[in-house]
Amino acid sequence: MFKRGGIYSVNLPHADTHGPEACPCLVVSNNISNEYSPVVTIIPLSFSRLEKIYDFETYLPASGSGLEKDAKISSHILITIDKASVIGDRLGFVSKSLMSQVDRTLCLQLGIEDTQGYHRGEIRDNN
């Protein structure tokens, strides 16, 4: 079963290639959905341009994550995929404290203000 905070290799389509390409991704959907739904929600990891981490990104050090090199988790690239797109076993796992940082970036990206005060963007009254 897929777990929230798990890092898995996923076949993702890329516009600049001739077919799906395996990419490490972080599962961000909740564990009840991960158990019963045919889909999971993921964020692909990026291994380039690590010198600049934006507010909607989280730095992921290789140490403790199961990855061979440092990466970043870009919450503006949120994808829901069929579980059949996942290749093999879990590659690694993100700590609870790092997952809290990812939650903050997701709240920012989606414009969600939660009880923890994660939302840092401007709140507008639509009236």
N, C-alpha and C positions, 0 to 999 in steps of 0.2 A: 504494500500500500504506500502511496505517496504521502509524505508528511510536509506540513507547512515548515519552511525553513530548510528543507532539503535541497541539495543541488544535484541536478540530474542532467544527463546529456540528452538533447532533444533535436530531432530532425526539423529544422526550420527552413522554409523557402527563402532564398535570397535572390533579389532582382539581378545581381551581377554575376550569378553562377548558372550552371546548366541543370540544377536540380537542388534537392534539399541538402543542407549542410549541417553537420552535427555541431551543436553549440551548447555549452554549459548554461543552465538556467536555474533560477531560484524559484521554488514553488511558494506562492503567496496566498493561495486560496485556503480556506479553513479546512480543518481535518475531517469534519463531518461530510462536507462536500467532496473532499478528496477521496473518502471511502465509498460514497454511494453514487456520485455523479460520473458519467463517462468522460468528463473533461476536467482539466486542472488549469488554474491561472498561474502564469509564470512571468518572470522578468529575465530576459537574456542578459548574461554577464558580458562585460566588455573588458578587454585586456589592453586597450590602447588609450592614449591620452590621459594617463593617470595623474599627470602633473596638475590637472585642474579638475576639482570635484565641485559640481554645482549643487545648489540647494535641493534639487530633485534627485540627487545621486548619493550613494553611500559607498565609501571606500571599503573594500573587502580584502584584508591581508591574507596571504596564502597560509600563514601559520595558523593552525587551528581550524581551518575550513575544509581541509582535504584537497585543496587545489595545489597545483605545482607552482603557480605564480599569482601575484597580486592582481586584483580585478576591481571593477566598480559595478554597482548595481544601479541601473538607470531606470527609475520608476516611471519615467514618461513613456517607456516602451513596455506596456502591459498587454499580454497576449493570453487568450484562452485557447487551449489546444485539446485535441483528442488524446487520451492517454496512450493510444497506439503510437503516437509520435515520439514517445519517450524510449530511449535506447538503454537497455541494460539496467544495472543496479545504481543505487545512489553513489555519487562521486564524493559528496561531503555534506556538511551541515553548517548552518549559521548559528552562532550563539544567541541566546535570548536577548542580550543587551544589543547586539548588532541588529537583530530582527526588530527591536524597538526603534532603532534609527531608521530602518527601512519603512516601518509603519508611519513614522513622521513624514518621510519623503512622499509616501503614497497619499497621505492626507493633504499635503501641500499640492501635489500634482492634481488630485481629484477635487480640490476645493472643499474638503471636508474639515469642519471644525469639530474636534471631539472633546471629551471631558478632560483630557490631559493637556489641552491647549497646544496641540501640535500644529494647528493651522497658522501659518505665518503670512499668508497672502492677504490681500485686501478683501474685506467682506463688504458686499454691496447690497443695498436694499433695492429690490426690484420694483418698488412702488413709485 
